Amino acid sequence: MPPLLPESAIIDEIIPQTPDTTLFRLLPKERVKRLHAADFSPGQFLQLSLPGAGEIPVSYCGAPGEDGCIELCIKKAGHVTEFLHSRSIGSVAGVHGAYGNGFPLGIMAGHDIVLIAGGLGIAPIRSLLMSLLTRASLYRSITLLYGARTPDQFVFRDELILWQSSTALKTLFAVDRSDGVVSSGTLSYTTGMLNMAVAELSLHEGCIAALCVPPAAYPGIITELKKQGVEDENIHLSLERRMQCGVGRCAHCAVGTMLCCQDGPVFSYAGLRGIQGAI
């Protein structure tokens, strides 16, 4: 059971990713180090508390390291995140978690795995990809599709370049518009929407898909996955962007009678099917 009250963590590194998005690496106290290493599952979130600003739910974008490091990729999008971006190395934050349901790693062995991310949705998908790559031989194949609005909006660019050249996975990166450019700093990509990229895949029976994309992109991508025979129970979606308080009080993240922060943020499409407004 994760602690209900924040534990102190120090901001150890601040790494800009785009003009408004930054990777923060936090080092927590010893008790939280052990907790995160033991209980963490890709797709889960933690509560990030900033004294004087407030508290927000944030998806993990990495996996706990040997030193207990927690990686969070955060975009300026409100009072708390603006305050966070004004902090410096050595500043103190509070963390508690991990919370929620993550991606179902236990059922993925022996299958083709397709990871699909759009915009900042790459954060929880990166966490899952890092876990998969530690045991890549367990999976028939791993494919990463990642889309951004423009080339300068790609997050984790250096890692994307490394993944693009890796023999452990296939990659396809896309931008909504690029003014005719098809590569930047050795990062290659196509122009077009993510659902168009999904349509170019050749998926095998039993393929498992994990998605975290902007809400408007889910219907088109799911339609393309289903056209290629991916079953509803094998499509897993993170709806973490809906969350606000993270503790089940505001109901901002309601999905039918469920709450993303309590029953998710990762759901199977089979579990969401028929719920109006779920995606």
DRENGUBA-457408 format. One record per residue (C-alpha): residue number from 1; residue in one letter; chain; x, y, z. Coordinates in steps of 0.02 Angstrom, whole numbers. Example, Ala and Ser with C-alpha at 12.3 -4.5 7.8 and 13.67 -1.06 7.14 Angstrom:
# residues 2
1,a,A,615,-225,390
2,s,A,684,-53,357
This chain:
# residues 279
1,m,A,0,0,0
2,p,A,81,165,-53
3,p,A,91,305,75
4,l,A,-56,426,78
5,l,A,51,573,129
6,p,A,192,644,21
7,e,A,372,594,52
8,s,A,509,718,12
9,a,A,606,705,-150
10,i,A,744,813,-221
11,i,A,744,874,-401
12,d,A,908,799,-461
13,e,A,903,841,-648
14,i,A,804,957,-760
15,i,A,813,915,-945
16,p,A,715,1023,-1070
17,q,A,630,923,-1207
18,t,A,529,1053,-1303
19,p,A,498,1239,-1269
20,d,A,358,1196,-1146
21,t,A,398,1017,-1091
22,t,A,534,960,-971
23,l,A,599,796,-901
24,f,A,621,803,-712
25,r,A,722,671,-619
26,l,A,681,660,-433
27,l,A,773,566,-297
28,p,A,658,513,-154
29,k,A,696,456,22
30,e,A,749,277,55
31,r,A,576,210,101
32,v,A,501,275,-60
33,k,A,646,204,-160
34,r,A,604,29,-100
35,l,A,419,57,-127
36,h,A,436,114,-307
37,a,A,558,-25,-352
38,a,A,441,-158,-281
39,d,A,268,-99,-333
40,f,A,289,4,-490
41,s,A,201,-47,-651
42,p,A,216,49,-817
43,g,A,61,154,-845
44,q,A,34,196,-661
45,f,A,44,372,-591
46,l,A,102,462,-436
47,q,A,43,617,-345
48,l,A,169,759,-360
49,s,A,156,889,-222
50,l,A,240,1060,-232
51,p,A,239,1164,-73
52,g,A,155,1329,-105
53,a,A,77,1274,-270
54,g,A,-28,1117,-250
55,e,A,-32,935,-304
56,i,A,-60,848,-472
57,p,A,-65,668,-536
58,v,A,77,629,-656
59,s,A,113,470,-755
60,y,A,285,393,-736
61,c,A,388,404,-895
62,g,A,527,289,-839
63,a,A,559,147,-719
64,p,A,637,159,-546
65,g,A,825,151,-558
66,e,A,944,74,-434
67,d,A,954,242,-346
68,g,A,764,255,-339
69,c,A,760,394,-468
70,i,A,586,443,-528
71,e,A,568,517,-702
72,l,A,423,633,-744
73,c,A,398,723,-909
74,i,A,287,874,-880
75,k,A,214,1008,-992
76,k,A,173,1184,-934
77,a,A,-16,1177,-926
78,g,A,-74,1265,-768
79,h,A,-26,1342,-602
80,v,A,60,1190,-527
81,t,A,158,1144,-683
82,e,A,210,1325,-711
83,f,A,275,1328,-532
84,l,A,369,1165,-559
85,h,A,455,1235,-714
86,s,A,518,1381,-609
87,r,A,607,1264,-487
88,s,A,793,1227,-492
89,i,A,902,1075,-457
90,g,A,899,1039,-271
91,s,A,720,1100,-247
92,v,A,608,992,-140
93,a,A,447,910,-200
94,g,A,331,782,-123
95,v,A,286,615,-203
96,h,A,169,473,-158
97,g,A,115,323,-260
98,a,A,118,218,-363
99,y,A,-70,221,-398
100,g,A,-190,147,-524
101,n,A,-185,6,-650
102,g,A,-38,-6,-769
103,f,A,-16,-94,-935
104,p,A,-38,-284,-925
105,l,A,143,-342,-941
106,g,A,94,-514,-879
107,i,A,-4,-559,-1037
108,m,A,118,-488,-1165
109,a,A,251,-624,-1174
110,g,A,251,-719,-1338
111,h,A,150,-586,-1431
112,d,A,182,-447,-1555
113,i,A,173,-283,-1458
114,v,A,125,-117,-1537
115,l,A,149,42,-1436
116,i,A,62,198,-1500
117,a,A,92,371,-1427
118,g,A,40,546,-1476
119,g,A,113,705,-1405
120,l,A,151,692,-1219
121,g,A,69,520,-1222
122,i,A,245,458,-1254
123,a,A,278,476,-1066
124,p,A,186,320,-1003
125,i,A,225,229,-1166
126,r,A,411,260,-1139
127,s,A,394,181,-968
128,l,A,316,26,-1045
129,l,A,443,19,-1186
130,m,A,588,26,-1062
131,s,A,514,-122,-969
132,l,A,489,-221,-1129
133,l,A,665,-189,-1193
134,t,A,743,-261,-1034
135,r,A,671,-430,-1089
136,a,A,647,-404,-1276
137,s,A,674,-589,-1316
138,l,A,509,-631,-1229
139,y,A,407,-544,-1365
140,r,A,381,-591,-1547
141,s,A,410,-410,-1597
142,i,A,399,-234,-1525
143,t,A,341,-88,-1631
144,l,A,334,95,-1578
145,l,A,227,224,-1668
146,y,A,245,402,-1606
147,g,A,163,558,-1677
148,a,A,185,743,-1642
149,r,A,107,899,-1716
150,t,A,272,965,-1785
151,p,A,452,903,-1784
152,d,A,502,1018,-1640
153,q,A,369,939,-1529
154,f,A,450,767,-1521
155,v,A,495,724,-1341
156,f,A,647,617,-1296
157,r,A,725,655,-1467
158,d,A,895,579,-1425
159,e,A,812,418,-1371
160,l,A,702,415,-1525
161,i,A,859,419,-1632
162,l,A,932,273,-1535
163,w,A,770,173,-1544
164,q,A,759,207,-1730
165,s,A,926,118,-1756
166,s,A,892,-23,-1631
167,t,A,871,-201,-1691
168,a,A,761,-239,-1541
169,l,A,610,-143,-1606
170,k,A,530,-65,-1758
171,t,A,489,120,-1759
172,l,A,380,238,-1858
173,f,A,373,422,-1815
174,a,A,248,543,-1890
175,v,A,207,728,-1885
176,d,A,44,815,-1930
177,r,A,141,942,-2033
178,s,A,325,965,-2072
179,d,A,338,1091,-2216
180,g,A,410,955,-2327
181,v,A,549,904,-2206
182,v,A,564,717,-2179
183,s,A,710,712,-2058
184,s,A,790,820,-1925
185,g,A,952,785,-1835
186,t,A,954,606,-1904
187,l,A,777,576,-1841
188,s,A,668,519,-1986
189,y,A,480,530,-1991
190,t,A,332,533,-2108
191,t,A,196,664,-2126
192,g,A,18,615,-2082
193,m,A,-98,570,-1941
194,l,A,-62,424,-1824
195,n,A,-210,322,-1887
196,m,A,-131,330,-2062
197,a,A,30,259,-1989
198,v,A,-67,119,-1903
199,a,A,-148,76,-2069
200,e,A,25,42,-2141
201,l,A,64,-92,-2013
202,s,A,50,-278,-2047
203,l,A,-9,-353,-1884
204,h,A,-19,-536,-1836
205,e,A,-153,-631,-1742
206,g,A,-141,-605,-1555
207,c,A,-57,-435,-1569
208,i,A,-70,-329,-1411
209,a,A,-80,-140,-1427
210,a,A,-44,-8,-1294
211,l,A,-101,170,-1328
212,c,A,-86,343,-1253
213,v,A,-139,477,-1377
214,p,A,-243,637,-1375
215,p,A,-427,596,-1345
216,a,A,-481,643,-1522
217,a,A,-358,518,-1596
218,y,A,-422,362,-1508
219,p,A,-572,322,-1620
220,g,A,-475,325,-1783
221,i,A,-328,224,-1714
222,i,A,-441,94,-1634
223,t,A,-537,77,-1797
224,e,A,-375,41,-1891
225,l,A,-316,-84,-1760
226,k,A,-481,-177,-1770
227,k,A,-472,-180,-1960
228,q,A,-308,-274,-1941
229,g,A,-385,-401,-1824
230,v,A,-328,-337,-1654
231,e,A,-460,-395,-1530
232,d,A,-545,-274,-1412
233,e,A,-473,-358,-1257
234,n,A,-297,-337,-1331
235,i,A,-312,-149,-1352
236,h,A,-256,-60,-1193
237,l,A,-281,128,-1175
238,s,A,-211,251,-1049
239,l,A,-338,387,-1009
240,e,A,-222,476,-887
241,r,A,-253,645,-969
242,r,A,-427,649,-895
243,m,A,-365,649,-716
244,q,A,-365,804,-608
245,c,A,-365,773,-420
246,g,A,-298,595,-437
247,v,A,-385,533,-279
248,g,A,-565,505,-333
249,r,A,-641,664,-261
250,c,A,-673,780,-409
251,a,A,-748,650,-530
252,h,A,-668,747,-672
253,c,A,-602,583,-741
254,a,A,-768,488,-737
255,v,A,-791,353,-868
256,g,A,-968,292,-848
257,t,A,-975,233,-668
258,m,A,-786,215,-659
259,l,A,-649,340,-618
260,c,A,-484,342,-713
261,c,A,-384,376,-556
262,q,A,-465,232,-461
263,d,A,-507,104,-597
264,g,A,-375,153,-725
265,p,A,-287,247,-794
266,v,A,-258,97,-909
267,f,A,-414,10,-974
268,s,A,-445,-123,-1105
269,y,A,-552,-66,-1249
270,a,A,-666,-215,-1212
271,g,A,-698,-140,-1041
272,l,A,-740,30,-1114
273,r,A,-846,-29,-1260
274,g,A,-1023,36,-1248
275,i,A,-985,172,-1121
276,q,A,-1038,337,-1198
277,g,A,-901,466,-1198
278,a,A,-768,344,-1136
279,i,A,-651,393,-1278
